[in-house]
Amino acid sequence: MEDEPKLASLLRKGLSAQGLAADVATNGDQAMWMATSTAYDAITLDVMLPDTDGFALCRDFRRHGVTTPVLMIT
């Protein structure tokens, strides 16, 4: 999840250029739904988000059984 649309777009394009699929969540609720309903290989998560703290969201992922590795970006 990334709160800056331009950065999210660049991340998505870069991953896609390497042959990887990438989804972008626009808020914490959407990120939680995506993380709990899809088996991702990795999650990139911004520390500062408009509706939640990235660290708190990561803790919520873990509480909901999401064990996917998370890369925190600032």
GUDOLUM-292999 format. One record per residue: x negated, y negated, z negated of N, C-alpha, C in turn; residue in three letters. Coordinates in steps of 0.02 Angstrom, whole numbers, plus 32768, in hexadecimal, padded with zeros to 4 digits. Atoms other than C-alpha are relative to their C-alpha. Example, Ala and Ser with C-alpha at 12.3 -4.5 7.8 and 13.67 -1.06 7.14 Angstrom:
7FD3803B80007D9980E17E7A7FD37FC48000Ala;802A803B80037D5480357E9B80277FC97FDBSer;
This chain:
7FD6803B80008000800080007FD47FC38000Met;8027803D7FF87FBF7F56802F80307FC58005Glu;7FD38039800080107EAD800D7FEE7FCC8035Asp;8013802E7FCA7FB47E52809A800C80228043Glu;7FEE7FDE7FC180057E8181417FC680068031Pro;80387FFD7FD07F6A7E5781A87FCE80357FEDLys;802F7FCD80177EF87EC2813D801E80468008Leu;7FDF7FBF7FF87F777F50813D7FFF80168049Ala;80027FF17FB97F807F4681FA7FBB80158017Ser;80457FEE7FEF7EC37F4B820A7FED80457FE6Leu;800E7FBD801C7EB67FE18196802380368029Leu;7FDA7FCF7FD97F3D803C81F77FE0800B8044Arg;80207FFA7FBE7EEB8016829F7FBE80257FFCLys;80417FDF80077E40804C82618008804B7FF4Gly;7FF47FB9800D7E8280F1821D801C8022803ELeu;7FE47FE27FC37EE8811082BA7FCB80098036Ser;80367FFB7FCF7E4F80EF83267FD3803C7FF3Ala;80277FC580127DFB817E82C9802A80408005Gln;7FD57FC67FF77E8C81F282F2802880127FC2Gly;7FDB7FF2803E7EDE81E4824680437FDE8001Leu;7FBE801F80077F9481C182217FFF7FD57FC2Ala;7FFF802E80397FB6812F81AD80457FE07FFAAla;7FC18022800F805580ED815B7FF07FC47FD3Asp;8009803B802A80668043810780407FF47FD9Val;7FC88012802B80D7801F80747FFD7FB57FF3Ala;7FFF8048800B810F7F6C805780107FEC7FB9Thr;7FF4800F8046813D7F797F9F7FF6803F7FD6Asn;800E7FC9802D81257FE67F06803380388004Gly;7FCC7FCC7FFC81CC80417F147FF7802A803FAsp;800A7FDB7FC181AA806F7FC97FC1802C7FFBGln;803E7FD9800980F980A77F9D800D803E7FD5Ala;7FF17FC7802C813C81167F11802880348027Met;7FD77FD17FD981BF81637F847FD480258032Trp;802B7FE17FCE813D8183800B7FD080327FE0Met;80327FD5802080BC81CB7F94801E80407FE3Ala;7FE07FC5801E813982427F438024802B8033Thr;7FDB7FD97FCE818B827B7FE57FD4801A8039Ser;802D7FEC7FCA80F4829380577FBD80167FE4Thr;80427FE68017805482F880407FC97FDB8026Ala;803680267FE17FCF8276806A7FBD801D7FECTyr;80447FEC80107F16829E80737FDE7FCE7FD3Asp;801C803680297EEB81F6802480307FC58001Ala;7FD8803C80057F3E81567FEC7FD17FC67FF3Ile;8023803E80117EF380A87FF580337FD27FDEThr;7FD2802780297F3E80347F747FDF7FC07FEALeu;801B804180157F227F7B7F57800A7FF87FB5Asp;7FFB800C80487F007F487EA480357FCD7FF0Val;7FD08036800D7F677EA97EAE803980038033Met;7FC67FFA7FD580167EC17EF380367FCF7FE9Leu;7FCE8032801380AA7E497EF6803280187FCBPro;7FCC7FE9802E81227EB87E947FE7802F7FCAAsp;801C7FD4803380AD7F257E2C7FB57FFB8002Thr;80497FFB80057FFA7F3F7DF77FEC8043801FAsp;80157FC37FDE7F9E7FBF7E627FEC80377FCFGly;80157FCE80327F5580157DC8803E80207FDFPhe;7FC37FE5801D800380267D7B8023802E8031Ala;7FE17FD57FCD8046806C7E1F7FDB80428005Leu;80277FC37FFE7FB880EA7E248011802D7FC4Cys;7FEC7FD8803B7FE381207D718045801F800BArg;7FBD7FE57FF2809981337DA87FFD803A8031Asp;800A7FC77FD2806081A07E3A7FEF803E7FD8Phe;80177FC68027800782127DBF8038801B7FD4Arg;7FC87FEA802A809D82177D49803580268028Arg;7FCF7FDE7FD4810882507DDD7FE1803B8024His;801F7FC47FE3808E82DB7E0A7FDA7FF68040Gly;8026800E7FC4803782857E9B7FB680057FEFVal;80477FF5800E7F8482C77E987FD27FEB8039Thr;802580187FC67F4D827B7F3E7FC97FD07FE9Thr;8035803080117EA582207F3180167FB98014Pro;7FEE80467FF37EBE81637F267FC27FD68002Val;803780307FF87E4380E37F67801D7FBB7FF0Leu;7FE9804380137E5E803C7F0F7FD87FCC8026Met;802280377FDD7E387FA17F7580137FBE7FE0Ile;7FF38041801F7E2B7EEE7F3B7FFA7FCA8034Thr;
